[in-house]
């Protein structure tokens, strides 16, 4: 935008020189009697046409004519180039943005593959918005396109320049920052949100006080969450093998431990290979709720294998599912072919890849095509459910509004909402794949109402077990006196040891099925 302003200043300066020269000619040349004739003479001289109908006689007139004549070729080329550059630069895109400034904008900081994927999905869902992809090198004839009712702009400007074209109505802008640098995305999101935009930033940052209007999106976290939603455990699946890395393996394991809570007496075994030392160090209190490397509580077990996975053929061949989630597509593919080539596998093999691959026997998850769609990035339904979880609690027991909650307590409510599909699966007696529908939620709630009187202890125990897992994963511990800053909680006790009034609080998580199923969100 600064460059365009400089060009405009240069053009205005040239026009000023032209007008001054015309004024001088009109006053010193007897044969030029009007400003129109003076401008005519200057233009035909500048373009080297030189009709000869006007010839200056005075010394000032001839000097002006000589200046325009000598500089005609270079000056005219410069003017034409400047005009073309001005039109091909930010002028036309900026003009279009100003014309469309009262519509809803989906503004992307780049036009990379992820942005294009999400923009394409948004164009299918929202028929009355303008999609703007910034930093594009598209030619002028490719900067504007129409898809249905959608207007799509590929502009050379950055997102800040686009925002400057719309000084008001910022509440109608959704800004997407999906670049590679997560920290830069987060800092940019804070700045943009202060101007009134809704901002969705690809970042692994987890600030305790998230700026209002900012939603942070981690593709590795989303891959882990979507895996367990799209591929929920079947009742017969008890032995799981995870071969992974820090970026994708850790979130997948954490989401699995949080979501796979079906029964107080369940016994699921997680066998983990790869670089999980960081995860093990962060979650040092897991032994209080499950067996870790052979030590700790009964129930589910988690084993961090030190030996290479190749040294455990019996485990691989007997596993109910094997999940490959290293930080490299190439490595995941190599692992897959090695497993398929050398082992008679009984269970399914899931492979995290950034791109979808059609291969018999291979179940791909975590691809960009899967992750970069509106609900996953924007989390509208999930966050709305999390807010409702908090509202239900506040209506009965008091507490802070959603806007006042710390990031941890927001995530606690969201984790409860995230488990809703598992609760529906328990009630309906079948695994629900993908996001929970309102119809399945309604049916599940009908079952809950019919069985709650007889099974209330079971339902409450399941929710309390899930709640304890969430807090323990984040290193809370039991204390007789609750202390949030020190992560101490007086309810981190076995369900049987809770007072009845505390047990009854776990009903709210199941009642949410009814609200979601009825559409009252």
C-alpha positions as CSV (number, residue, x, y, z in Angstrom):
1,X,0.0,0.0,0.0
2,X,2.9,2.4,0.7
3,X,4.3,1.6,-2.7
4,X,1.0,2.4,-4.3
5,X,0.9,5.8,-2.5
6,X,4.4,6.6,-3.7
7,X,3.3,5.8,-7.3
8,X,0.2,8.0,-6.9
9,X,2.4,10.9,-5.6
10,X,4.7,10.5,-8.7
11,X,1.8,10.6,-11.1
12,X,0.3,13.7,-9.4
13,X,3.7,15.4,-9.5
14,X,4.0,14.7,-13.3
15,X,0.5,16.1,-13.9
16,X,1.5,19.2,-11.9
17,X,4.5,19.6,-14.2
18,X,2.3,19.2,-17.2
19,X,-0.2,21.8,-16.0
20,X,2.5,24.3,-15.1
21,X,4.2,23.8,-18.5
22,X,0.8,24.4,-20.2
23,X,0.3,27.5,-18.2
24,X,3.7,28.9,-19.2
25,X,3.1,28.1,-22.9
26,X,-0.2,29.8,-22.9
27,X,1.3,33.0,-21.5
28,X,4.6,33.2,-23.6
29,X,3.4,31.9,-27.0
30,X,1.2,34.1,-29.2
31,X,0.1,31.1,-31.2
32,X,-1.2,29.3,-28.2
33,X,-4.3,31.0,-26.9
34,X,-5.8,28.5,-24.5
35,X,-4.9,25.8,-21.9
36,X,-6.4,23.2,-24.2
37,X,-4.1,24.2,-27.1
38,X,-1.1,24.1,-24.7
39,X,-1.9,20.7,-23.5
40,X,-2.5,19.5,-27.0
41,X,1.0,20.7,-28.0
42,X,2.6,19.0,-25.0
43,X,0.8,15.7,-25.6
44,X,1.6,15.4,-29.3
45,X,5.2,16.4,-28.5
46,X,5.4,13.8,-25.7
47,X,4.0,11.0,-27.9
48,X,6.4,12.1,-30.8
49,X,3.5,12.5,-33.2
50,X,4.4,16.2,-33.8
51,X,1.6,17.4,-36.2
52,X,3.4,20.8,-36.6
53,X,0.1,22.7,-36.2
54,X,1.6,24.5,-33.2
55,X,5.2,25.6,-33.1
56,X,6.7,27.6,-30.1
57,X,8.5,30.8,-31.0
58,X,9.7,32.0,-27.6
59,X,12.8,30.7,-25.8
60,X,10.8,29.4,-22.8
61,X,8.4,27.7,-25.1
62,X,11.1,26.1,-27.2
63,X,12.9,24.9,-24.0
64,X,9.7,23.3,-22.7
65,X,9.2,21.7,-26.1
66,X,12.7,20.4,-26.3
67,X,12.4,18.9,-22.8
68,X,9.3,17.0,-23.7
69,X,10.7,16.0,-27.1
70,X,14.1,14.7,-25.8
71,X,12.5,12.9,-22.9
72,X,9.5,11.6,-24.9
73,X,10.5,8.0,-25.4
74,X,11.7,7.3,-21.9
75,X,9.1,9.5,-20.2
76,X,6.2,8.0,-22.1
77,X,7.5,4.4,-21.4
78,X,7.8,5.3,-17.8
79,X,4.2,6.7,-17.7
80,X,2.7,3.7,-19.4
81,X,4.7,1.3,-17.1
82,X,3.6,3.3,-14.1
83,X,0.0,3.2,-15.1
84,X,0.1,-0.6,-15.8
85,X,1.9,-1.3,-12.6
86,X,-0.6,0.9,-10.7
87,X,-3.5,-1.0,-12.2
88,X,-1.9,-4.4,-11.7
89,X,-0.9,-3.6,-8.1
90,X,-3.2,-2.9,-5.3
91,X,-5.4,-0.3,-7.0
92,X,-8.0,-2.6,-8.5
93,X,-8.0,-5.2,-5.6
94,X,-8.3,-2.3,-3.1
95,X,-11.2,-0.9,-5.1
96,X,-13.0,-4.2,-5.1
97,X,-12.5,-4.6,-1.4
98,X,-13.9,-1.2,-0.7
99,X,-17.0,-2.0,-2.9
100,X,-17.5,-5.3,-0.9
101,X,-16.7,-3.8,2.5
102,X,-20.2,-4.3,3.9
103,X,-20.3,-8.1,3.1
104,X,-19.0,-10.8,5.4
105,X,-15.3,-11.5,4.7
106,X,-13.3,-14.7,5.1
107,X,-9.8,-13.3,5.0
108,X,-6.8,-15.5,4.6
109,X,-3.2,-14.4,5.3
110,X,-1.9,-16.5,2.4
111,X,-3.1,-18.5,-0.6
112,X,-1.3,-21.7,0.3
113,X,-2.7,-25.2,0.0
114,X,-4.3,-25.2,3.5
115,X,-5.9,-21.8,3.0
116,X,-7.2,-22.9,-0.4
117,X,-8.7,-26.1,1.1
118,X,-10.5,-24.3,3.9
119,X,-11.6,-21.5,1.6
120,X,-13.1,-24.0,-0.8
121,X,-15.1,-25.7,2.0
122,X,-16.3,-22.3,3.3
123,X,-17.5,-21.4,-0.1
124,X,-19.7,-24.5,0.0
125,X,-21.2,-23.7,3.4
126,X,-21.7,-19.9,3.3
127,X,-23.3,-18.6,0.2
128,X,-23.1,-14.9,1.0
129,X,-19.5,-14.1,1.9
130,X,-16.4,-12.8,0.2
131,X,-13.3,-15.0,0.3
132,X,-10.0,-13.1,0.1
133,X,-6.7,-14.9,-0.2
134,X,-3.8,-12.5,0.5
135,X,-0.2,-12.5,-0.8
136,X,-1.2,-14.0,-4.2
137,X,0.9,-13.6,-7.3
138,X,-2.1,-14.2,-9.6
139,X,-2.3,-12.1,-12.7
140,X,-4.9,-9.3,-12.9
141,X,-7.3,-11.5,-15.0
142,X,-7.1,-14.2,-12.4
143,X,-7.5,-12.1,-9.2
144,X,-11.3,-12.3,-9.2
145,X,-13.6,-15.4,-9.7
146,X,-17.1,-16.4,-8.8
147,X,-18.1,-19.8,-7.3
148,X,-21.9,-19.9,-6.9
149,X,-22.8,-16.8,-5.0
150,X,-19.3,-16.5,-3.7
151,X,-16.9,-13.8,-4.8
152,X,-13.3,-15.0,-4.4
153,X,-10.4,-12.5,-4.6
154,X,-6.7,-13.4,-5.0
155,X,-5.0,-10.2,-3.9
156,X,-1.3,-9.2,-3.8
157,X,-1.9,-7.2,-0.6
158,X,-1.2,-8.6,2.8
159,X,-4.1,-9.0,5.3
160,X,-3.2,-5.8,7.1
161,X,-3.6,-3.8,3.9
162,X,-6.9,-5.5,3.3
163,X,-8.1,-4.6,6.7
164,X,-7.2,-1.0,6.1
165,X,-9.7,-1.0,3.2
166,X,-12.4,-1.7,5.8
167,X,-11.9,0.6,8.7
168,X,-15.3,-0.2,10.1
169,X,-17.5,-3.3,10.2
170,X,-14.7,-5.4,11.6
171,X,-17.2,-7.7,13.3
172,X,-18.0,-9.0,9.8
173,X,-14.5,-10.3,9.3
174,X,-13.1,-13.8,10.0
175,X,-9.3,-13.8,9.6
176,X,-7.4,-17.0,9.1
177,X,-3.7,-17.2,9.9
178,X,-2.6,-20.6,8.7
179,X,1.1,-19.9,8.0
180,X,3.9,-22.2,9.0
181,X,5.2,-20.1,11.9
182,X,2.8,-20.8,14.8
183,X,4.3,-18.2,17.1
184,X,4.0,-15.5,14.5
185,X,0.4,-16.6,13.8
186,X,-0.4,-16.2,17.5
187,X,1.2,-12.8,17.8
188,X,-0.6,-11.6,14.7
189,X,-3.9,-13.0,16.0
190,X,-3.6,-11.0,19.2
191,X,-3.0,-7.8,17.2
192,X,-5.8,-8.4,14.7
193,X,-8.3,-9.4,17.4
194,X,-7.8,-6.1,19.1
195,X,-9.3,-4.4,16.0
196,X,-12.5,-6.3,16.3
197,X,-12.0,-9.3,14.0
198,X,-12.7,-12.9,14.7
199,X,-9.3,-14.6,14.3
200,X,-8.5,-18.3,13.7
201,X,-4.8,-19.0,14.0
202,X,-2.8,-22.1,13.4
203,X,-0.6,-22.3,16.5
204,X,0.4,-24.7,19.3
205,X,0.3,-21.8,21.8
206,X,-1.8,-22.4,24.9
207,X,-2.0,-19.1,26.7
208,X,-3.8,-19.1,30.1
209,X,-5.6,-15.9,29.1
210,X,-6.5,-16.2,25.4
211,X,-7.3,-12.9,23.7
212,X,-11.1,-12.4,23.2
213,X,-12.1,-13.3,19.6
214,X,-9.1,-15.6,19.0
215,X,-9.4,-19.3,18.3
216,X,-6.2,-21.3,18.2
217,X,-6.0,-24.3,16.0
218,X,-3.3,-27.0,16.2
219,X,-3.3,-29.5,13.3
220,X,-1.5,-32.1,15.4
221,X,-4.0,-31.8,18.2
222,X,-6.9,-31.8,15.7
223,X,-5.4,-35.0,14.0
224,X,-5.4,-36.8,17.4
225,X,-9.0,-35.6,18.2
226,X,-10.4,-36.5,14.8
227,X,-8.8,-39.9,14.8
228,X,-10.7,-41.1,17.9
229,X,-13.9,-39.5,16.6
230,X,-13.7,-41.0,13.2
231,X,-12.2,-44.3,14.4
232,X,-13.7,-45.0,17.8
233,X,-12.7,-48.1,19.7
234,X,-15.0,-51.1,19.3
235,X,-15.8,-53.1,22.5
236,X,-13.5,-56.0,21.5
237,X,-10.5,-53.7,20.9
238,X,-8.2,-54.0,24.0
239,X,-4.6,-54.1,22.7
240,X,-3.5,-50.9,20.9
241,X,0.0,-50.2,19.5
242,X,1.1,-46.7,18.8
243,X,4.3,-46.0,16.9
244,X,4.8,-42.3,16.8
245,X,6.7,-39.1,17.4
246,X,6.4,-36.0,19.5
247,X,4.3,-33.8,17.2
248,X,1.6,-36.2,16.2
249,X,2.0,-39.2,18.6
250,X,1.7,-37.3,21.9
251,X,-1.6,-35.5,21.1
252,X,-3.0,-38.7,19.7
253,X,-2.1,-40.7,22.9
254,X,-3.4,-37.9,25.1
255,X,-6.7,-37.6,23.3
256,X,-7.1,-41.4,23.4
257,X,-6.6,-41.5,27.2
258,X,-9.1,-38.7,27.6
259,X,-11.8,-40.0,25.3
260,X,-11.6,-43.8,25.6
261,X,-13.5,-43.9,28.9
262,X,-16.3,-46.4,28.6
263,X,-16.6,-48.3,31.9
264,X,-15.2,-48.0,35.5
265,X,-13.8,-51.5,35.1
266,X,-12.4,-51.3,31.6
267,X,-8.9,-52.6,30.7
268,X,-7.4,-51.1,27.6
269,X,-3.6,-51.6,27.0
270,X,-1.7,-48.9,25.1
271,X,1.7,-50.0,23.9
272,X,3.8,-47.0,22.8
273,X,7.0,-47.1,20.6
274,X,9.0,-44.1,19.6
275,X,10.0,-40.7,21.1
276,X,7.6,-40.4,24.0
277,X,10.1,-39.3,26.7
278,X,8.6,-35.8,26.6
279,X,5.1,-37.1,27.1
280,X,6.1,-39.4,29.9
281,X,7.9,-36.5,31.7
282,X,4.9,-34.1,31.3
283,X,2.4,-36.6,32.6
284,X,4.2,-37.9,35.6
285,X,1.0,-38.5,37.7
286,X,-0.6,-41.0,35.3
287,X,0.3,-43.8,37.7
288,X,-2.4,-42.6,40.1
289,X,-5.2,-43.5,37.6
290,X,-3.7,-46.3,35.5
291,X,-0.8,-48.7,35.2
292,X,2.3,-47.2,33.7
293,X,5.2,-49.5,32.7
294,X,3.7,-52.1,35.2
295,X,3.4,-49.7,38.1
296,X,0.4,-47.9,39.4
297,X,-3.4,-48.3,39.6
298,X,-5.4,-51.1,38.1
299,X,-7.5,-50.7,34.9
300,X,-6.1,-49.3,31.7
301,X,-2.3,-49.8,31.2
302,X,0.2,-47.7,29.4
303,X,3.7,-49.1,28.5
304,X,6.5,-47.0,27.0
305,X,8.6,-49.6,25.1
306,X,12.3,-49.0,25.0
307,X,13.0,-51.8,22.6
308,X,12.4,-51.3,18.9
309,X,9.0,-52.3,17.7
310,X,10.6,-54.9,15.4
311,X,11.6,-56.9,18.5
312,X,7.9,-57.4,19.5
313,X,6.4,-59.6,16.8
314,X,3.8,-61.3,19.0
315,X,2.5,-57.9,20.2
316,X,2.2,-56.6,16.6
317,X,0.5,-59.7,15.3
318,X,-2.0,-59.8,18.2
319,X,-2.8,-56.1,18.4
320,X,-6.4,-55.0,17.7
321,X,-5.1,-51.9,16.0
322,X,-1.8,-50.3,15.1
323,X,-1.5,-46.6,14.7
324,X,1.5,-45.1,12.8
325,X,1.9,-41.4,13.6
326,X,5.5,-40.3,13.4
327,X,6.3,-36.8,12.3
328,X,7.1,-37.8,8.8
329,X,4.9,-39.1,6.0
330,X,7.8,-41.0,4.5
331,X,8.6,-42.7,7.7
332,X,4.9,-43.6,8.3
333,X,4.7,-45.1,4.8
334,X,7.9,-47.1,5.3
335,X,6.6,-48.4,8.6
336,X,3.3,-49.4,7.0
337,X,5.0,-51.4,4.2
338,X,7.4,-53.1,6.6
339,X,4.5,-54.2,8.8
340,X,2.4,-55.4,5.8
341,X,5.4,-57.2,4.3
342,X,6.8,-59.1,7.3
343,X,3.9,-59.6,9.7
344,X,0.6,-61.4,9.6
345,X,-1.4,-58.6,11.3
346,X,-4.8,-59.3,12.9
347,X,-5.8,-55.8,13.6
348,X,-6.3,-52.7,11.4
349,X,-3.4,-50.4,10.6
350,X,-4.0,-46.6,10.7
351,X,-1.5,-44.3,9.1
352,X,-1.2,-40.5,9.6
353,X,-0.4,-38.8,6.3
354,X,-0.7,-35.2,5.3
355,X,-2.4,-36.2,2.0
356,X,-5.1,-38.8,1.4
357,X,-3.8,-42.0,-0.2
358,X,-6.1,-44.7,-1.7
359,X,-4.4,-48.0,-0.8
360,X,-6.1,-51.3,0.0
361,X,-5.7,-52.1,3.7
362,X,-4.4,-48.6,4.6
363,X,-6.6,-46.4,6.7
364,X,-5.3,-42.8,6.4
365,X,-6.1,-40.1,9.1
366,X,-4.9,-36.6,9.9
367,X,-4.7,-35.4,6.3
368,X,-5.0,-31.8,5.4
369,X,-8.1,-32.6,3.4
370,X,-9.6,-34.0,6.6
371,X,-8.4,-31.3,9.0
372,X,-8.8,-28.1,7.0
373,X,-12.6,-27.8,7.0
374,X,-14.7,-25.2,8.9
375,X,-15.8,-27.1,11.9
376,X,-12.4,-28.5,12.7
377,X,-10.6,-25.2,12.4
378,X,-13.3,-22.9,13.8
379,X,-14.6,-25.4,16.5
380,X,-17.9,-23.6,16.6
381,X,-20.0,-26.6,17.7
382,X,-17.4,-27.9,20.1
383,X,-16.9,-24.5,21.8
384,X,-20.6,-24.0,22.0
385,X,-21.0,-27.3,23.7
386,X,-18.2,-26.4,26.1
387,X,-19.9,-23.1,26.9
388,X,-23.1,-25.0,27.6
389,X,-21.3,-27.4,29.9
390,X,-20.1,-24.4,31.9
391,X,-23.6,-22.8,31.9
392,X,-25.2,-25.9,33.2
393,X,-22.7,-26.0,36.1
394,X,-23.1,-22.3,36.9
395,X,-26.9,-22.6,36.9
396,X,-26.8,-25.1,39.7
397,X,-23.6,-24.4,41.6
398,X,-22.4,-21.0,40.7
399,X,-19.1,-20.1,39.2
400,X,-17.5,-17.9,36.6
401,X,-18.8,-17.0,33.2
402,X,-17.1,-18.5,30.1
403,X,-15.3,-15.3,29.4
404,X,-13.8,-15.3,32.9
405,X,-12.5,-18.8,32.9
406,X,-8.9,-19.7,32.7
407,X,-7.8,-21.6,29.6
408,X,-7.5,-24.8,31.7
409,X,-11.1,-24.6,32.9
410,X,-12.3,-23.8,29.4
411,X,-10.5,-26.9,28.1
412,X,-12.0,-28.9,30.9
413,X,-15.5,-28.0,29.7
414,X,-14.5,-28.7,26.1
415,X,-13.1,-32.1,27.0
416,X,-16.4,-32.9,28.7
417,X,-18.3,-31.9,25.5
418,X,-15.8,-33.9,23.4
419,X,-16.7,-37.0,25.3
420,X,-20.4,-36.6,24.4
421,X,-20.1,-39.0,21.4
422,X,-18.6,-41.7,23.6
423,X,-21.5,-41.3,26.1
424,X,-24.0,-41.6,23.1
425,X,-22.1,-44.8,22.0
426,X,-22.4,-46.3,25.5
427,X,-26.2,-45.6,25.6
428,X,-26.9,-46.7,22.0
429,X,-24.7,-49.8,22.2
430,X,-22.8,-49.0,19.0
431,X,-19.7,-47.0,18.1
432,X,-20.6,-43.6,16.7
433,X,-18.2,-42.5,13.9
434,X,-17.5,-38.9,13.2
435,X,-19.2,-36.0,14.9
436,X,-22.2,-36.7,16.9
437,X,-25.4,-35.8,15.2
438,X,-28.4,-34.2,16.9
439,X,-30.5,-37.2,16.0
440,X,-28.1,-39.7,17.7
441,X,-27.8,-37.4,20.6
442,X,-31.6,-37.3,21.0
443,X,-31.9,-41.1,20.8
444,X,-29.1,-41.5,23.3
445,X,-30.8,-39.2,25.7
446,X,-34.1,-41.1,25.4
447,X,-32.1,-44.2,26.5
448,X,-30.5,-42.3,29.3
449,X,-33.9,-41.2,30.7
450,X,-35.2,-44.7,30.6
451,X,-32.2,-46.3,32.3
452,X,-30.9,-43.5,34.6
453,X,-32.8,-44.7,37.7
454,X,-31.2,-48.1,37.6
455,X,-27.8,-47.1,36.2
456,X,-27.2,-43.7,37.6
457,X,-24.1,-44.9,39.6
458,X,-22.6,-46.4,36.4
459,X,-23.1,-43.2,34.4
460,X,-21.8,-41.0,37.1
461,X,-18.8,-43.2,37.7
462,X,-17.9,-43.1,34.0
463,X,-18.1,-39.3,33.9
464,X,-16.1,-39.0,37.2
465,X,-13.4,-41.3,35.8
466,X,-13.2,-39.1,32.7
467,X,-13.0,-36.0,34.8
468,X,-10.2,-37.4,37.0
469,X,-8.2,-38.4,33.9
470,X,-8.4,-34.9,32.5
471,X,-7.1,-33.4,35.8
472,X,-4.5,-36.0,36.4
473,X,-3.1,-35.6,32.8
474,X,-2.6,-32.0,33.7
475,X,-0.9,-32.9,36.9
476,X,-3.6,-32.1,39.4
477,X,-3.5,-34.1,42.7
478,X,-5.7,-34.7,45.6
479,X,-5.8,-32.4,48.6
480,X,-8.4,-31.9,51.3
481,X,-8.5,-28.2,50.4
482,X,-9.0,-27.1,46.8
483,X,-6.3,-24.8,45.5
484,X,-6.5,-24.0,41.8
485,X,-3.1,-22.2,41.4
486,X,-1.3,-25.2,43.0
487,X,-3.5,-27.7,41.1
488,X,-4.9,-29.3,44.1
489,X,-8.5,-30.7,44.2
490,X,-10.5,-32.2,47.0
491,X,-12.6,-34.4,44.6
492,X,-9.8,-36.4,43.0
493,X,-11.0,-39.4,44.9
494,X,-12.5,-42.8,43.8
495,X,-16.2,-42.3,42.9
496,X,-17.3,-44.5,45.9
497,X,-15.6,-42.0,48.3
498,X,-17.5,-39.0,47.1
499,X,-20.4,-37.5,48.9
500,X,-23.8,-38.1,47.2
501,X,-24.1,-34.4,46.4
502,X,-20.8,-34.5,44.5
503,X,-21.7,-37.7,42.7
504,X,-24.9,-36.1,41.4
505,X,-22.9,-33.3,39.8
506,X,-21.8,-35.8,37.1
507,X,-25.4,-36.0,35.8
508,X,-24.9,-32.7,34.0
509,X,-22.5,-34.2,31.5
510,X,-25.2,-36.7,30.4
511,X,-28.0,-34.1,30.4
512,X,-26.1,-32.2,27.8
513,X,-27.1,-35.0,25.3
514,X,-30.7,-33.9,25.7
515,X,-29.9,-30.2,25.1
516,X,-27.8,-30.9,22.0
517,X,-30.3,-33.4,20.7
518,X,-33.2,-30.9,21.0
519,X,-31.2,-28.2,19.2
520,X,-31.4,-25.9,22.2
521,X,-27.8,-24.7,22.0
